[in-house]
């Protein structure tokens, strides 16, 4: 395997990973900020209060986005498998 192939595969791996994880992280951040604002407004300082809404939001994002995420991962897997012959050279 030459250096260009390795760099291309690593770049593709990082890109697909970030692309698949970004919606989950964004949902968690948005819900966390909203819950934090509500806690600041109401002066409720319960740390476990933000856990359930974040968990529900992340679950919803995974359920809604699962077909797209699986498609992205399958495309990467096909790309990786097609590169195997180049790795043996």
N, C-alpha and C positions, 0 to 999 in steps of 0.2 A: 504494500500500500504506500502510495507516495504522500507527500506532505499536503498537497493540495486537496486530495480526496479526504484526508483526515480532518483538515480544517473545514471543508465544506460540510462534512457529516456533523462535526461538533457545532458549527454555526446553525445548522438545521435543527439539531437537538435542542439547543438553547432557545431558538425562536419558537419552536412548537411548544416547548414547556411553558414559556412565558405567555404565549397566546392562549393556552388552555387554562392556565391558573389565574390569569388576570380577572375574568368575570367573578370568580369566587372571592378573590381578595378585595375587589372593588365593592362587592355586596357587603362583605364583612366590615369594611371601613365606613361605608355610608351608614349602615345600621348602627355601628358603634358611635359615630358622631351624633346621630339623631338621639340615641339613648343617652349619651353624655349630656347633650343640651337639655333634654327633658329632666335628667337628674339634677343638673345645675339650676334649672328654673324652679323645680319643686323641692329642692334641698334634700332629696332622698339620696343618701350615699351608700346604697347597697351594691356591693361589687358583683353579686350574683345576678342582679337584675338584667344586665346586658347579655348574659350568656344565652338565655332561651331565644330572644329575638334574633341574635346572630346565628344561632343554630338553625332556626327556621328559615332565615333568609338564605343561608348557605345551602340548605337542603333544597329549597325551591329553585335556586340557580342551577344546582346540579341536575335536578329533575328536568327543568326546562331546557338546559343547555347540553344534556347528555348526548343527544344525537349528533350535534355539531362537534362536541369534544371527541367522541368516538371516531367520527369521520376524520378529524385532524390527526388523531393518533394512528388510525389505519393508513392514511396517506404517508405518514412518516415511516411506518413499518414497511410499507411497500417500497418506499424510496431506499430505506436501509437494506432491505433484502436484495434489491436490484444492484446495490453497490458491493455485495459480497464477492462476486467474481473479480472486481477490481482490487479487492483487498488481498487476494491470494497471489497477485502478480508481484 
